[in-house]
Amino acid sequence: MGLAAPLAAILAAGIPTAFGIMTQGAPGPVPIIGFLTAGVGIWLIARPDGTAAAHDKLWLAFIAGLGFAGFFLCINQTGTSSADWSAAFSRVGSFLSVGVIVALRKGRHSLRWRDALLGICAGALDSTGTLFFIRADQTGRFDAAVVLASLYPAVTVLLARLILKEHFSRWRAIGILAGLAAVPMIALQ
């Protein structure tokens, strides 16, 4: 995970951002500096606290990053359609895809109620995030919405600190500060 998470996060932000700049033109110099600062922040937040050796499964992180980037690019195609319906259809597609994968798995399957409830809560939060991403994309620049959405690991790290009392490294703290500094720079469109 040490190399996988940052690679996936940077690809998820970088590819759609490049697409947004190509299709909408380059933003001003301050937002560009914000994009670069956010990229550094994403990398520092998602990287491990210790040292991690490179492994031969890094291509999976590459595929994950392409998948996230593909989602952002596809959801961008909703244009001015209803954000509510676009988010709903996105989740229906995800639900059906996972359903097919589970149905095709071999062996016995069991599901505990607690796990099902946690899955429903996670799906509701994910749908809400998708809805807000679509609205941000519809009301502003696509590249800005993608970079800001890609800062989500900072929220996870902060919640782990506040709720679980986890401590994070100096580099992770610097990454969070870089992400926070990037937000107003990116917002200056």
CNS distance restraints for C-alpha pairs under 8 A (distance, minus, plus):
assign (resid   1 and name CA) (resid   5 and name CA) 5.63 0.50 0.50
assign (resid   1 and name CA) (resid  47 and name CA) 7.97 0.50 0.50
assign (resid   1 and name CA) (resid  48 and name CA) 7.40 0.50 0.50
assign (resid   1 and name CA) (resid  52 and name CA) 8.00 0.50 0.50
assign (resid   2 and name CA) (resid   6 and name CA) 7.44 0.50 0.50
assign (resid   2 and name CA) (resid  46 and name CA) 7.88 0.50 0.50
assign (resid   2 and name CA) (resid  47 and name CA) 5.43 0.50 0.50
assign (resid   2 and name CA) (resid  48 and name CA) 4.82 0.50 0.50
assign (resid   2 and name CA) (resid  51 and name CA) 7.51 0.50 0.50
assign (resid   2 and name CA) (resid  52 and name CA) 5.38 0.50 0.50
assign (resid   2 and name CA) (resid  53 and name CA) 7.83 0.50 0.50
assign (resid   3 and name CA) (resid   7 and name CA) 6.19 0.50 0.50
assign (resid   3 and name CA) (resid  47 and name CA) 6.70 0.50 0.50
assign (resid   3 and name CA) (resid  48 and name CA) 7.87 0.50 0.50
assign (resid   3 and name CA) (resid  52 and name CA) 7.23 0.50 0.50
assign (resid   3 and name CA) (resid  54 and name CA) 6.99 0.50 0.50
assign (resid   3 and name CA) (resid  58 and name CA) 7.44 0.50 0.50
assign (resid   4 and name CA) (resid   8 and name CA) 6.07 0.50 0.50
assign (resid   4 and name CA) (resid  58 and name CA) 6.13 0.50 0.50
assign (resid   4 and name CA) (resid  60 and name CA) 7.78 0.50 0.50
assign (resid   4 and name CA) (resid  61 and name CA) 4.80 0.50 0.50
assign (resid   4 and name CA) (resid  62 and name CA) 7.67 0.50 0.50
assign (resid   5 and name CA) (resid   9 and name CA) 6.06 0.50 0.50
assign (resid   5 and name CA) (resid  46 and name CA) 5.63 0.50 0.50
assign (resid   5 and name CA) (resid  47 and name CA) 6.63 0.50 0.50
assign (resid   5 and name CA) (resid  61 and name CA) 6.92 0.50 0.50
assign (resid   6 and name CA) (resid  10 and name CA) 5.99 0.50 0.50
assign (resid   6 and name CA) (resid  42 and name CA) 6.96 0.50 0.50
assign (resid   6 and name CA) (resid  43 and name CA) 4.95 0.50 0.50
assign (resid   6 and name CA) (resid  44 and name CA) 7.76 0.50 0.50
assign (resid   6 and name CA) (resid  46 and name CA) 5.16 0.50 0.50
assign (resid   6 and name CA) (resid  47 and name CA) 5.71 0.50 0.50
assign (resid   7 and name CA) (resid  11 and name CA) 6.18 0.50 0.50
assign (resid   7 and name CA) (resid  43 and name CA) 7.83 0.50 0.50
assign (resid   7 and name CA) (resid  61 and name CA) 6.37 0.50 0.50
assign (resid   7 and name CA) (resid  62 and name CA) 6.65 0.50 0.50
assign (resid   7 and name CA) (resid  65 and name CA) 6.94 0.50 0.50
assign (resid   8 and name CA) (resid  12 and name CA) 5.96 0.50 0.50
assign (resid   8 and name CA) (resid  61 and name CA) 5.26 0.50 0.50
assign (resid   8 and name CA) (resid  62 and name CA) 5.88 0.50 0.50
assign (resid   8 and name CA) (resid  63 and name CA) 7.80 0.50 0.50
assign (resid   8 and name CA) (resid  64 and name CA) 5.80 0.50 0.50
assign (resid   8 and name CA) (resid  65 and name CA) 3.81 0.50 0.50
assign (resid   8 and name CA) (resid  66 and name CA) 7.51 0.50 0.50
assign (resid   8 and name CA) (resid  68 and name CA) 7.89 0.50 0.50
assign (resid   9 and name CA) (resid  13 and name CA) 6.24 0.50 0.50
assign (resid   9 and name CA) (resid  42 and name CA) 6.80 0.50 0.50
assign (resid   9 and name CA) (resid  43 and name CA) 7.36 0.50 0.50
assign (resid   9 and name CA) (resid  46 and name CA) 7.65 0.50 0.50
assign (resid   9 and name CA) (resid  65 and name CA) 6.24 0.50 0.50
assign (resid   9 and name CA) (resid 150 and name CA) 6.73 0.50 0.50
assign (resid  10 and name CA) (resid  14 and name CA) 5.59 0.50 0.50
assign (resid  10 and name CA) (resid  39 and name CA) 6.56 0.50 0.50
assign (resid  10 and name CA) (resid  42 and name CA) 7.10 0.50 0.50
assign (resid  10 and name CA) (resid  43 and name CA) 6.99 0.50 0.50
assign (resid  10 and name CA) (resid  65 and name CA) 7.39 0.50 0.50
assign (resid  11 and name CA) (resid  15 and name CA) 5.75 0.50 0.50
assign (resid  11 and name CA) (resid  62 and name CA) 7.51 0.50 0.50
assign (resid  11 and name CA) (resid  65 and name CA) 4.91 0.50 0.50
assign (resid  11 and name CA) (resid  66 and name CA) 6.46 0.50 0.50
assign (resid  11 and name CA) (resid  69 and name CA) 6.70 0.50 0.50
assign (resid  12 and name CA) (resid  16 and name CA) 7.02 0.50 0.50
assign (resid  12 and name CA) (resid  65 and name CA) 4.83 0.50 0.50
assign (resid  12 and name CA) (resid  66 and name CA) 6.41 0.50 0.50
assign (resid  12 and name CA) (resid  67 and name CA) 7.65 0.50 0.50
assign (resid  12 and name CA) (resid  68 and name CA) 5.10 0.50 0.50
assign (resid  12 and name CA) (resid  69 and name CA) 4.30 0.50 0.50
assign (resid  12 and name CA) (resid  72 and name CA) 7.98 0.50 0.50
assign (resid  12 and name CA) (resid 150 and name CA) 7.22 0.50 0.50
assign (resid  13 and name CA) (resid  17 and name CA) 6.04 0.50 0.50
assign (resid  13 and name CA) (resid  39 and name CA) 7.82 0.50 0.50
assign (resid  13 and name CA) (resid  69 and name CA) 6.76 0.50 0.50
assign (resid  13 and name CA) (resid 146 and name CA) 5.89 0.50 0.50
assign (resid  13 and name CA) (resid 147 and name CA) 5.43 0.50 0.50
assign (resid  13 and name CA) (resid 150 and name CA) 5.91 0.50 0.50
assign (resid  14 and name CA) (resid  18 and name CA) 6.08 0.50 0.50
assign (resid  14 and name CA) (resid  69 and name CA) 7.99 0.50 0.50
assign (resid  14 and name CA) (resid 147 and name CA) 7.91 0.50 0.50
assign (resid  15 and name CA) (resid  19 and name CA) 6.28 0.50 0.50
assign (resid  15 and name CA) (resid  69 and name CA) 6.14 0.50 0.50
assign (resid  16 and name CA) (resid  20 and name CA) 6.01 0.50 0.50
assign (resid  16 and name CA) (resid  69 and name CA) 5.88 0.50 0.50
assign (resid  16 and name CA) (resid  70 and name CA) 7.97 0.50 0.50
assign (resid  16 and name CA) (resid  72 and name CA) 6.68 0.50 0.50
assign (resid  16 and name CA) (resid  73 and name CA) 6.13 0.50 0.50
assign (resid  16 and name CA) (resid 142 and name CA) 7.88 0.50 0.50
assign (resid  16 and name CA) (resid 143 and name CA) 6.46 0.50 0.50
assign (resid  16 and name CA) (resid 146 and name CA) 6.82 0.50 0.50
assign (resid  17 and name CA) (resid  21 and name CA) 6.17 0.50 0.50
assign (resid  17 and name CA) (resid 142 and name CA) 7.32 0.50 0.50
assign (resid  17 and name CA) (resid 143 and name CA) 4.30 0.50 0.50
assign (resid  17 and name CA) (resid 144 and name CA) 7.45 0.50 0.50
assign (resid  17 and name CA) (resid 146 and name CA) 6.61 0.50 0.50
assign (resid  17 and name CA) (resid 147 and name CA) 7.03 0.50 0.50
assign (resid  18 and name CA) (resid  22 and name CA) 6.15 0.50 0.50
assign (resid  18 and name CA) (resid 143 and name CA) 7.42 0.50 0.50
assign (resid  19 and name CA) (resid  23 and name CA) 6.14 0.50 0.50
assign (resid  19 and name CA) (resid 143 and name CA) 7.63 0.50 0.50
assign (resid  20 and name CA) (resid  24 and name CA) 5.63 0.50 0.50
assign (resid  20 and name CA) (resid  25 and name CA) 7.37 0.50 0.50
assign (resid  20 and name CA) (resid 141 and name CA) 7.51 0.50 0.50
assign (resid  20 and name CA) (resid 142 and name CA) 5.60 0.50 0.50
assign (resid  20 and name CA) (resid 143 and name CA) 4.85 0.50 0.50
assign (resid  21 and name CA) (resid  25 and name CA) 4.78 0.50 0.50
assign (resid  21 and name CA) (resid  26 and name CA) 4.91 0.50 0.50
assign (resid  21 and name CA) (resid  27 and name CA) 7.29 0.50 0.50
assign (resid  21 and name CA) (resid 143 and name CA) 6.67 0.50 0.50
assign (resid  22 and name CA) (resid  26 and name CA) 7.26 0.50 0.50
assign (resid  24 and name CA) (resid 141 and name CA) 7.72 0.50 0.50
assign (resid  27 and name CA) (resid  31 and name CA) 6.16 0.50 0.50
assign (resid  27 and name CA) (resid  32 and name CA) 6.59 0.50 0.50
assign (resid  27 and name CA) (resid 189 and name CA) 6.42 0.50 0.50
assign (resid  28 and name CA) (resid  32 and name CA) 6.48 0.50 0.50
assign (resid  28 and name CA) (resid 189 and name CA) 6.77 0.50 0.50
assign (resid  29 and name CA) (resid  33 and name CA) 6.26 0.50 0.50
assign (resid  30 and name CA) (resid  34 and name CA) 6.20 0.50 0.50
assign (resid  30 and name CA) (resid 185 and name CA) 5.64 0.50 0.50
assign (resid  30 and name CA) (resid 186 and name CA) 7.09 0.50 0.50
assign (resid  30 and name CA) (resid 188 and name CA) 7.05 0.50 0.50
assign (resid  31 and name CA) (resid  35 and name CA) 6.12 0.50 0.50
assign (resid  31 and name CA) (resid 185 and name CA) 5.06 0.50 0.50
assign (resid  31 and name CA) (resid 186 and name CA) 4.20 0.50 0.50
assign (resid  31 and name CA) (resid 187 and name CA) 7.01 0.50 0.50
assign (resid  31 and name CA) (resid 188 and name CA) 6.18 0.50 0.50
assign (resid  31 and name CA) (resid 189 and name CA) 6.71 0.50 0.50
assign (resid  32 and name CA) (resid  36 and name CA) 6.36 0.50 0.50
assign (resid  32 and name CA) (resid 186 and name CA) 7.29 0.50 0.50
assign (resid  33 and name CA) (resid  37 and name CA) 6.06 0.50 0.50
assign (resid  33 and name CA) (resid 182 and name CA) 7.83 0.50 0.50
assign (resid  33 and name CA) (resid 185 and name CA) 7.22 0.50 0.50
assign (resid  33 and name CA) (resid 186 and name CA) 7.98 0.50 0.50
assign (resid  34 and name CA) (resid  38 and name CA) 5.96 0.50 0.50
assign (resid  34 and name CA) (resid 181 and name CA) 7.60 0.50 0.50
assign (resid  34 and name CA) (resid 182 and name CA) 4.40 0.50 0.50
assign (resid  34 and name CA) (resid 183 and name CA) 6.91 0.50 0.50
assign (resid  34 and name CA) (resid 184 and name CA) 7.78 0.50 0.50
assign (resid  34 and name CA) (resid 185 and name CA) 4.83 0.50 0.50
assign (resid  34 and name CA) (resid 186 and name CA) 5.03 0.50 0.50
assign (resid  35 and name CA) (resid  39 and name CA) 6.13 0.50 0.50
assign (resid  35 and name CA) (resid 144 and name CA) 7.89 0.50 0.50
assign (resid  35 and name CA) (resid 147 and name CA) 6.70 0.50 0.50
assign (resid  35 and name CA) (resid 182 and name CA) 6.82 0.50 0.50
assign (resid  35 and name CA) (resid 186 and name CA) 6.55 0.50 0.50
assign (resid  36 and name CA) (resid  40 and name CA) 6.37 0.50 0.50
assign (resid  37 and name CA) (resid  41 and name CA) 6.17 0.50 0.50
assign (resid  37 and name CA) (resid 178 and name CA) 5.91 0.50 0.50
assign (resid  37 and name CA) (resid 179 and name CA) 6.87 0.50 0.50
assign (resid  37 and name CA) (resid 181 and name CA) 7.62 0.50 0.50
assign (resid  37 and name CA) (resid 182 and name CA) 5.64 0.50 0.50
assign (resid  38 and name CA) (resid  42 and name CA) 5.97 0.50 0.50
assign (resid  38 and name CA) (resid 147 and name CA) 7.00 0.50 0.50
assign (resid  38 and name CA) (resid 148 and name CA) 7.86 0.50 0.50
assign (resid  38 and name CA) (resid 151 and name CA) 7.26 0.50 0.50
assign (resid  38 and name CA) (resid 178 and name CA) 6.27 0.50 0.50
assign (resid  38 and name CA) (resid 179 and name CA) 5.01 0.50 0.50
assign (resid  38 and name CA) (resid 182 and name CA) 5.35 0.50 0.50
assign (resid  38 and name CA) (resid 183 and name CA) 7.82 0.50 0.50
assign (resid  39 and name CA) (resid  43 and name CA) 6.22 0.50 0.50
assign (resid  39 and name CA) (resid 147 and name CA) 7.89 0.50 0.50
assign (resid  40 and name CA) (resid  44 and name CA) 6.19 0.50 0.50
assign (resid  40 and name CA) (resid 175 and name CA) 6.84 0.50 0.50
assign (resid  40 and name CA) (resid 178 and name CA) 7.14 0.50 0.50
assign (resid  41 and name CA) (resid  45 and name CA) 5.99 0.50 0.50
assign (resid  41 and name CA) (resid 151 and name CA) 7.74 0.50 0.50
assign (resid  41 and name CA) (resid 174 and name CA) 7.31 0.50 0.50
assign (resid  41 and name CA) (resid 175 and name CA) 3.91 0.50 0.50
assign (resid  41 and name CA) (resid 176 and name CA) 6.12 0.50 0.50
assign (resid  41 and name CA) (resid 177 and name CA) 7.46 0.50 0.50
assign (resid  41 and name CA) (resid 178 and name CA) 4.94 0.50 0.50
assign (resid  41 and name CA) (resid 179 and name CA) 5.02 0.50 0.50
assign (resid  42 and name CA) (resid  46 and name CA) 6.03 0.50 0.50
assign (resid  42 and name CA) (resid 150 and name CA) 7.24 0.50 0.50
assign (resid  42 and name CA) (resid 151 and name CA) 5.93 0.50 0.50
assign (resid  42 and name CA) (resid 153 and name CA) 7.29 0.50 0.50
assign (resid  42 and name CA) (resid 154 and name CA) 7.83 0.50 0.50
assign (resid  42 and name CA) (resid 175 and name CA) 6.56 0.50 0.50
assign (resid  42 and name CA) (resid 179 and name CA) 7.10 0.50 0.50
assign (resid  43 and name CA) (resid  47 and name CA) 5.94 0.50 0.50
assign (resid  43 and name CA) (resid 175 and name CA) 7.33 0.50 0.50
assign (resid  44 and name CA) (resid 171 and name CA) 5.99 0.50 0.50
assign (resid  44 and name CA) (resid 172 and name CA) 5.41 0.50 0.50
assign (resid  44 and name CA) (resid 174 and name CA) 7.30 0.50 0.50
assign (resid  44 and name CA) (resid 175 and name CA) 4.72 0.50 0.50
assign (resid  44 and name CA) (resid 176 and name CA) 7.95 0.50 0.50
assign (resid  45 and name CA) (resid 153 and name CA) 6.45 0.50 0.50
assign (resid  45 and name CA) (resid 154 and name CA) 6.27 0.50 0.50
assign (resid  45 and name CA) (resid 157 and name CA) 7.69 0.50 0.50
assign (resid  45 and name CA) (resid 171 and name CA) 7.50 0.50 0.50
assign (resid  45 and name CA) (resid 172 and name CA) 4.74 0.50 0.50
assign (resid  45 and name CA) (resid 173 and name CA) 7.58 0.50 0.50
assign (resid  45 and name CA) (resid 175 and name CA) 5.08 0.50 0.50
assign (resid  45 and name CA) (resid 176 and name CA) 6.46 0.50 0.50
assign (resid  46 and name CA) (resid 153 and name CA) 6.52 0.50 0.50
assign (resid  46 and name CA) (resid 172 and name CA) 7.81 0.50 0.50
assign (resid  47 and name CA) (resid 172 and name CA) 7.81 0.50 0.50
assign (resid  48 and name CA) (resid  52 and name CA) 7.24 0.50 0.50
assign (resid  49 and name CA) (resid 168 and name CA) 7.42 0.50 0.50
assign (resid  49 and name CA) (resid 169 and name CA) 6.04 0.50 0.50
assign (resid  49 and name CA) (resid 171 and name CA) 7.94 0.50 0.50
assign (resid  49 and name CA) (resid 172 and name CA) 7.76 0.50 0.50
assign (resid  54 and name CA) (resid  58 and name CA) 7.68 0.50 0.50
assign (resid  57 and name CA) (resid  61 and name CA) 7.66 0.50 0.50
assign (resid  58 and name CA) (resid  62 and name CA) 6.55 0.50 0.50
assign (resid  59 and name CA) (resid  63 and name CA) 6.20 0.50 0.50
assign (resid  60 and name CA) (resid  64 and name CA) 6.13 0.50 0.50
assign (resid  61 and name CA) (resid  65 and name CA) 6.08 0.50 0.50
assign (resid  62 and name CA) (resid  66 and name CA) 6.24 0.50 0.50
assign (resid  63 and name CA) (resid  67 and name CA) 6.09 0.50 0.50
assign (resid  64 and name CA) (resid  68 and name CA) 6.24 0.50 0.50
assign (resid  65 and name CA) (resid  69 and name CA) 6.09 0.50 0.50
assign (resid  66 and name CA) (resid  70 and name CA) 5.87 0.50 0.50
assign (resid  67 and name CA) (resid  71 and name CA) 6.18 0.50 0.50
assign (resid  68 and name CA) (resid  72 and name CA) 6.40 0.50 0.50
assign (resid  69 and name CA) (resid  73 and name CA) 6.19 0.50 0.50
assign (resid  70 and name CA) (resid  74 and name CA) 5.97 0.50 0.50
assign (resid  71 and name CA) (resid  75 and name CA) 5.96 0.50 0.50
assign (resid  72 and name CA) (resid  76 and name CA) 6.07 0.50 0.50
assign (resid  72 and name CA) (resid 146 and name CA) 7.16 0.50 0.50
assign (resid  73 and name CA) (resid  77 and name CA) 6.85 0.50 0.50
assign (resid  74 and name CA) (resid  78 and name CA) 7.59 0.50 0.50
assign (resid  75 and name CA) (resid  86 and name CA) 7.73 0.50 0.50
assign (resid  75 and name CA) (resid 134 and name CA) 7.13 0.50 0.50
assign (resid  76 and name CA) (resid 134 and name CA) 7.24 0.50 0.50
assign (resid  76 and name CA) (resid 137 and name CA) 6.92 0.50 0.50
assign (resid  76 and name CA) (resid 142 and name CA) 7.36 0.50 0.50
assign (resid  78 and name CA) (resid  86 and name CA) 6.71 0.50 0.50
assign (resid  79 and name CA) (resid 138 and name CA) 6.71 0.50 0.50
assign (resid  80 and name CA) (resid 138 and name CA) 6.39 0.50 0.50
assign (resid  81 and name CA) (resid  85 and name CA) 7.83 0.50 0.50
assign (resid  81 and name CA) (resid  86 and name CA) 7.11 0.50 0.50
assign (resid  82 and name CA) (resid  86 and name CA) 6.09 0.50 0.50
assign (resid  83 and name CA) (resid  87 and name CA) 6.01 0.50 0.50
assign (resid  83 and name CA) (resid 131 and name CA) 5.81 0.50 0.50
assign (resid  83 and name CA) (resid 134 and name CA) 5.84 0.50 0.50
assign (resid  83 and name CA) (resid 135 and name CA) 6.23 0.50 0.50
assign (resid  84 and name CA) (resid  88 and name CA) 6.15 0.50 0.50
assign (resid  84 and name CA) (resid 131 and name CA) 6.21 0.50 0.50
assign (resid  85 and name CA) (resid  89 and name CA) 6.02 0.50 0.50
assign (resid  86 and name CA) (resid  90 and name CA) 6.12 0.50 0.50
assign (resid  86 and name CA) (resid 131 and name CA) 7.71 0.50 0.50
assign (resid  86 and name CA) (resid 134 and name CA) 7.95 0.50 0.50
assign (resid  87 and name CA) (resid  91 and name CA) 6.34 0.50 0.50
assign (resid  87 and name CA) (resid 127 and name CA) 6.18 0.50 0.50
assign (resid  87 and name CA) (resid 128 and name CA) 7.93 0.50 0.50
assign (resid  87 and name CA) (resid 130 and name CA) 5.80 0.50 0.50
assign (resid  87 and name CA) (resid 131 and name CA) 5.27 0.50 0.50
assign (resid  87 and name CA) (resid 134 and name CA) 7.61 0.50 0.50
assign (resid  88 and name CA) (resid  92 and name CA) 6.23 0.50 0.50
assign (resid  88 and name CA) (resid 127 and name CA) 7.20 0.50 0.50
assign (resid  89 and name CA) (resid  93 and name CA) 6.16 0.50 0.50
assign (resid  90 and name CA) (resid  94 and name CA) 6.39 0.50 0.50
assign (resid  91 and name CA) (resid  95 and name CA) 5.98 0.50 0.50
assign (resid  91 and name CA) (resid 123 and name CA) 7.98 0.50 0.50
assign (resid  91 and name CA) (resid 127 and name CA) 6.66 0.50 0.50
assign (resid  92 and name CA) (resid  96 and name CA) 6.13 0.50 0.50
assign (resid  93 and name CA) (resid  97 and name CA) 6.13 0.50 0.50
assign (resid  94 and name CA) (resid  98 and name CA) 6.16 0.50 0.50
assign (resid  95 and name CA) (resid  99 and name CA) 5.97 0.50 0.50
assign (resid  96 and name CA) (resid 100 and name CA) 6.18 0.50 0.50
assign (resid  97 and name CA) (resid 101 and name CA) 6.38 0.50 0.50
assign (resid  98 and name CA) (resid 102 and name CA) 6.12 0.50 0.50
assign (resid  99 and name CA) (resid 103 and name CA) 6.02 0.50 0.50
assign (resid 100 and name CA) (resid 104 and name CA) 6.11 0.50 0.50
assign (resid 101 and name CA) (resid 105 and name CA) 6.40 0.50 0.50
assign (resid 111 and name CA) (resid 115 and name CA) 6.78 0.50 0.50
assign (resid 111 and name CA) (resid 116 and name CA) 6.84 0.50 0.50
assign (resid 112 and name CA) (resid 116 and name CA) 6.33 0.50 0.50
assign (resid 113 and name CA) (resid 117 and name CA) 6.13 0.50 0.50
assign (resid 114 and name CA) (resid 118 and name CA) 6.20 0.50 0.50
assign (resid 115 and name CA) (resid 119 and name CA) 6.08 0.50 0.50
assign (resid 116 and name CA) (resid 120 and name CA) 6.20 0.50 0.50
assign (resid 117 and name CA) (resid 121 and name CA) 6.21 0.50 0.50
assign (resid 118 and name CA) (resid 122 and name CA) 6.07 0.50 0.50
assign (resid 119 and name CA) (resid 123 and name CA) 6.02 0.50 0.50
assign (resid 120 and name CA) (resid 124 and name CA) 6.13 0.50 0.50
assign (resid 121 and name CA) (resid 125 and name CA) 6.24 0.50 0.50
assign (resid 122 and name CA) (resid 126 and name CA) 6.00 0.50 0.50
assign (resid 123 and name CA) (resid 127 and name CA) 5.97 0.50 0.50
assign (resid 124 and name CA) (resid 128 and name CA) 6.20 0.50 0.50
assign (resid 125 and name CA) (resid 129 and name CA) 6.20 0.50 0.50
assign (resid 126 and name CA) (resid 130 and name CA) 6.17 0.50 0.50
assign (resid 127 and name CA) (resid 131 and name CA) 6.12 0.50 0.50
assign (resid 128 and name CA) (resid 132 and name CA) 6.27 0.50 0.50
assign (resid 129 and name CA) (resid 133 and name CA) 6.10 0.50 0.50
assign (resid 130 and name CA) (resid 134 and name CA) 6.16 0.50 0.50
assign (resid 131 and name CA) (resid 135 and name CA) 6.34 0.50 0.50
assign (resid 132 and name CA) (resid 136 and name CA) 6.09 0.50 0.50
assign (resid 133 and name CA) (resid 137 and name CA) 6.09 0.50 0.50
assign (resid 133 and name CA) (resid 145 and name CA) 6.70 0.50 0.50
assign (resid 133 and name CA) (resid 146 and name CA) 7.97 0.50 0.50
assign (resid 133 and name CA) (resid 149 and name CA) 7.11 0.50 0.50
assign (resid 134 and name CA) (resid 138 and name CA) 6.10 0.50 0.50
assign (resid 135 and name CA) (resid 139 and name CA) 6.12 0.50 0.50
assign (resid 136 and name CA) (resid 140 and name CA) 5.83 0.50 0.50
assign (resid 136 and name CA) (resid 141 and name CA) 7.83 0.50 0.50
assign (resid 136 and name CA) (resid 142 and name CA) 7.86 0.50 0.50
assign (resid 136 and name CA) (resid 145 and name CA) 5.84 0.50 0.50
assign (resid 137 and name CA) (resid 141 and name CA) 6.01 0.50 0.50
assign (resid 137 and name CA) (resid 142 and name CA) 5.00 0.50 0.50
assign (resid 137 and name CA) (resid 145 and name CA) 5.67 0.50 0.50
assign (resid 138 and name CA) (resid 142 and name CA) 7.85 0.50 0.50
assign (resid 140 and name CA) (resid 144 and name CA) 7.47 0.50 0.50
assign (resid 140 and name CA) (resid 145 and name CA) 7.28 0.50 0.50
assign (resid 141 and name CA) (resid 145 and name CA) 6.37 0.50 0.50
assign (resid 142 and name CA) (resid 146 and name CA) 6.22 0.50 0.50
assign (resid 143 and name CA) (resid 147 and name CA) 6.25 0.50 0.50
assign (resid 144 and name CA) (resid 148 and name CA) 6.10 0.50 0.50
assign (resid 144 and name CA) (resid 186 and name CA) 6.17 0.50 0.50
assign (resid 144 and name CA) (resid 187 and name CA) 7.34 0.50 0.50
assign (resid 145 and name CA) (resid 149 and name CA) 5.97 0.50 0.50
assign (resid 146 and name CA) (resid 150 and name CA) 6.05 0.50 0.50
assign (resid 147 and name CA) (resid 151 and name CA) 6.73 0.50 0.50
assign (resid 148 and name CA) (resid 152 and name CA) 7.83 0.50 0.50
assign (resid 148 and name CA) (resid 183 and name CA) 6.91 0.50 0.50
assign (resid 151 and name CA) (resid 155 and name CA) 7.74 0.50 0.50
assign (resid 151 and name CA) (resid 179 and name CA) 6.63 0.50 0.50
assign (resid 152 and name CA) (resid 156 and name CA) 6.77 0.50 0.50
assign (resid 153 and name CA) (resid 157 and name CA) 6.16 0.50 0.50
assign (resid 154 and name CA) (resid 158 and name CA) 6.11 0.50 0.50
assign (resid 154 and name CA) (resid 175 and name CA) 7.97 0.50 0.50
assign (resid 154 and name CA) (resid 176 and name CA) 5.78 0.50 0.50
assign (resid 154 and name CA) (resid 179 and name CA) 7.66 0.50 0.50
assign (resid 155 and name CA) (resid 159 and name CA) 6.06 0.50 0.50
assign (resid 156 and name CA) (resid 160 and name CA) 6.14 0.50 0.50
assign (resid 157 and name CA) (resid 161 and name CA) 6.25 0.50 0.50
assign (resid 157 and name CA) (resid 168 and name CA) 7.90 0.50 0.50
assign (resid 158 and name CA) (resid 162 and name CA) 6.14 0.50 0.50
assign (resid 159 and name CA) (resid 163 and name CA) 5.64 0.50 0.50
assign (resid 159 and name CA) (resid 164 and name CA) 7.41 0.50 0.50
assign (resid 160 and name CA) (resid 164 and name CA) 4.95 0.50 0.50
assign (resid 160 and name CA) (resid 165 and name CA) 6.37 0.50 0.50
assign (resid 160 and name CA) (resid 166 and name CA) 5.68 0.50 0.50
assign (resid 161 and name CA) (resid 165 and name CA) 4.60 0.50 0.50
assign (resid 161 and name CA) (resid 166 and name CA) 4.53 0.50 0.50
assign (resid 161 and name CA) (resid 167 and name CA) 6.05 0.50 0.50
assign (resid 161 and name CA) (resid 168 and name CA) 7.54 0.50 0.50
assign (resid 162 and name CA) (resid 166 and name CA) 7.54 0.50 0.50
assign (resid 168 and name CA) (resid 172 and name CA) 6.15 0.50 0.50
assign (resid 168 and name CA) (resid 173 and name CA) 6.92 0.50 0.50
assign (resid 169 and name CA) (resid 173 and name CA) 6.41 0.50 0.50
assign (resid 170 and name CA) (resid 174 and name CA) 6.20 0.50 0.50
assign (resid 171 and name CA) (resid 175 and name CA) 6.13 0.50 0.50
assign (resid 172 and name CA) (resid 176 and name CA) 6.28 0.50 0.50
assign (resid 173 and name CA) (resid 177 and name CA) 6.27 0.50 0.50
assign (resid 174 and name CA) (resid 178 and name CA) 6.06 0.50 0.50
assign (resid 175 and name CA) (resid 179 and name CA) 6.15 0.50 0.50
assign (resid 176 and name CA) (resid 180 and name CA) 6.18 0.50 0.50
assign (resid 177 and name CA) (resid 181 and name CA) 6.06 0.50 0.50
assign (resid 178 and name CA) (resid 182 and name CA) 6.06 0.50 0.50
assign (resid 179 and name CA) (resid 183 and name CA) 6.53 0.50 0.50
assign (resid 180 and name CA) (resid 184 and name CA) 7.81 0.50 0.50
assign (resid 181 and name CA) (resid 185 and name CA) 7.09 0.50 0.50
assign (resid 182 and name CA) (resid 186 and name CA) 6.05 0.50 0.50
assign (resid 183 and name CA) (resid 187 and name CA) 6.15 0.50 0.50
assign (resid 184 and name CA) (resid 188 and name CA) 6.45 0.50 0.50
